Amino acid sequence: VKDTGHGMDKETARHIMDPIFSIMDPIFSIKEGGRRTGLGLATAYGIVKQNNGQLRVTSEVHQGTAIEIYLPRAEEKIEKKETPQRKLETEGGNETVLVVEDESAVRIMVGALLKGFGYSVIEAKDGNEALEFCRQNKEMMIHLLITDIIMPDVSGFDLVKRVIKTHPGTKVLYISGYSEEEISNKGTLGKKVPFLKKPFTPTVLARKVRGVLDRD
């Protein structure tokens, strides 16, 4: 994949192979204003490494960036297996769900899926927008808050603490591109806390949401 965008200087490109501050790490940012690049490169890098492949990045300022992916060729013959198709039933609801996600594509997708399952959905692009909505709608019953964990300005954890103060009956579902184990190892996600790793299928989302809402 090659583009003709801004490109990266040598100092930025040097971080690519750095195991701590690599652009393959979702926390590292090469965008102006400190805005995260999201999980695209991190996800691609993880998939490539899991399949014993390599990912090579070359870049020049004002010339663009090229990303090459190399995967080992399969030696074994792959046999196609016919699997019977079955209709997956997903249980929806009519509760109100507040979705907070700074990645617009993910937020729009989750919102559309939940609306399709019958829920009333409110979308917020970040923690500040969500908090402002809660302040202006203190009497509204928000049954479930779905929030990304790593967001600019207000993290998902801080958001939950502040939303619970104005809407104490709200249940919470955290979502993140990081695995539950990675987040738990940092001591930021307690045990038995509802969590869903991105990416996820519509069926998995529907079942998880219903499960959290039905939990006592």
C-alpha positions, 0 to 999 in steps of 0.5 A, spaced: 500 500 500 502 506 497 500 513 498 503 520 496 501 524 503 506 528 507 510 522 509 515 521 515 522 524 517 527 519 519 526 520 526 519 518 526 520 513 521 525 510 526 520 509 531 517 504 526 521 498 529 522 500 536 518 495 540 516 501 545 514 507 541 512 504 534 507 506 530 504 499 530 503 501 537 496 504 538 498 509 543 504 512 538 501 518 534 504 521 528 498 526 527 498 533 528 495 535 535 496 529 538 490 525 535 491 518 535 492 514 528 487 509 531 488 501 531 489 500 523 496 499 523 497 496 530 491 491 528 495 489 521 501 488 524 499 484 529 495 479 524 502 479 520 506 477 526 501 472 528 502 469 521 509 469 521 510 474 516 513 481 515 511 488 515 516 493 512 515 501 511 518 506 507 517 513 507 520 520 505 517 527 507 513 530 502 513 523 498 509 519 501 509 512 505 509 505 502 507 499 507 509 492 504 506 486 507 510 479 506 506 472 508 509 465 508 506 461 502 502 455 504 505 449 502 499 444 504 493 444 500 487 447 503 480 443 502 474 447 502 469 444 507 461 446 506 458 448 512 451 448 513 448 455 513 444 457 519 440 463 521 443 466 527 438 469 532 440 476 535 436 478 541 435 486 541 431 491 546 428 498 546 433 501 552 437 507 551 444 506 549 450 512 549 455 510 545 462 514 546 467 512 540 472 517 537 473 513 531 467 515 527 467 509 523 466 504 529 461 509 532 457 509 526 457 502 525 456 500 532 450 505 532 447 503 526 447 496 529 444 497 535 438 501 532 437 495 527 436 491 534 431 496 536 435 500 541 435 507 542 442 510 540 445 516 542 452 517 539 458 522 542 465 523 538 468 523 545 468 523 553 467 531 553 461 531 548 458 525 552 459 529 559 455 535 556 449 530 553 449 527 560 449 534 564 443 537 559 439 530 560 440 529 567 432 526 567 433 521 561 434 514 563 441 511 560 440 504 560 447 502 557 454 506 556 458 503 551 465 507 551 472 506 548 477 506 553 483 510 550 480 516 548 483 523 547 482 528 553 477 524 557 479 516 558 473 511 558 475 510 565 474 517 567 468 518 563 464 512 566 466 515 573 463 522 571 457 519 568 455 514 574 454 521 578 449 524 574 446 517 571 447 512 577 443 506 574 447 506 568 450 500 566 457 500 562 460 496 557 468 497 555 470 496 548 477 497 545 482 494 540 487 492 546 485 485 549 482 484 556 488 481 558 493 487 556 488 492 559 488 488 565 495 487 566 496 495 566 491 494 572 486 499 569 480 493 568 477 490 574 475 482 573 468 481 571 467 488 568 464 487 561 469 488 556 468 487 548 475 487 544 474 490 537 473 488 532 467 484 533 461 481 529 454 484 529 452 477 533 457 478 538 455 485 539 448 484 540 449 478 545 454 482 549 449 488 550 443 484 551 447 480 557 450 486 560 443 489 560 440 483 563 445 482 568 443 484 576 
